[in-house]
Amino acid sequence: MNIRQLEAFHTTIETGSVTLAGERLGISQPAVSKLLRSFSETCGFQLFTRAGGRLVPTLEARMLAVEVDRMFAGTKRIARLAEAVRNREWGEVTMAAPAALATRYLTQALSPFLAEQPDIHLTLQSRNSPRIGELVAAGQVDIGLSVLPFEQSNVRSEIIMRFAMICVLPAAHRLAEKQVIEIDDLRNESFVSLPRDDCSLMTVDRAFQMRGVQKRNRIEVPLSETACSLVANGVGISIVPPFVGLDYPDSRLVRRPLLPETFMDVWLLTPGSRPPSLASEKLVEFIRIAVSPFDQRTMR
């Protein structure tokens, strides 16, 4: 029993004709008949009879056809899977990003990609940047986005975005009328701040110190999105990345550039110990597009 015999049998059952089976398989009718005879001999029973000039499968052939059909359905699935992998439409990708990106923006930005690629299974983790570097180095994450560089020989890294922090204010705040907020404007303002170990907070605090302005932290929250929620409700002001708080209308939350500009980099980290999967490469392409509106390197 060989695959060509099974193909001839399967196609003849499907088409009901040796001639049509030959056309589909690209071989002659005598060649199909020869394959069917040898397959019948291998099986040890008759596969077809003729009735009124038509080829009719025997009961034994119909029983056998059920299993042969399952086998060919499996090979078709394998062929479709191979094509999907080749076209980067299938795969499993694990990604880690800081909460400011993972909480809302990335989920919204990647939704069109995921909707178009239903066979890609994505796991998105929210982690701090030092931990993201460790996960990529250990090969536990396929794609990492970090606001800190991670210099290890087994990690590939590149800057994927450089963004400028912005000031968010309640719409009714006295500074909302200004088109640009300067750090000197923020003396004695009530701040909604991120945790003390947050990398963006460290960057903002350094900018305040360089201007000799004391920042008055009134409320500490774990996420930039939470800070925007409090600001939108009139509790205070905050300085956040430009890709958070995008869902709030101008009637509730005002977004303004901050001077002097305070920049942060986002690094793309991938394991250097193995080549990226085709699915990972496709996702990275989409991430580049998703972050490009905030990349200051392309705006200058």
Buried (B, 14 or more C-beta within 10 A) or exposed (E): EEEBBBBBBBBBBBBEBBBBBBBBBEBEBEBBBBBBEBBBEEBEEEBBEEEEEEBEBBEBBEEBBEEBEEEBEEEEEEEEEEEBBEEBBBBEBBBBBBBBBBBBBBEEBBEEBBEEBEEBEBEBBBBBBEBBBBBBBEBEBBBBBBBBBBEEEEBBBEEBBBBBBBBBBBBEBEBBEBEEBBBEBBEEBEBBBBEEEBBBBEBBBEBBEEEEBEBEBEBBBEBBBBBBBBBBEEBBBBBBBBBBBEEBEEEBBBBBBBBEEBEBBBBBBBBBEEEBBBBBBBBBEBBEEBBEEBBBEEEE
